[in-house]
Amino acid sequence: MSGTVTITELDNITDPVLVDVREPNEYATGHVAGAINIPLDTLPARVEDVPDAEPVYVICQAGNRSSRGATS
């Protein structure tokens, strides 16, 4: 299941699992604390690096990549 969560909702979740699907250079310029960087184009090959948790929140800069990553 995929959906949208606001920053406020995410802020109220204890220890969320966050996967940031931006490129490493984007991640390096700033990211959410605790987010795991797995660029979208490598996600299918690195799915084993995603913690086994429910739910997993997929984030990016504008929402397009995270939407694609959440359905991969």
Protein Blocks (a to p, Z undefined) as FASTA:
>chain_A
ZZdddfklmmmpghiacddfbdfklmmnoccehiacddfklmmmmmmmpccddddddddf
kommmmmmmmZZ
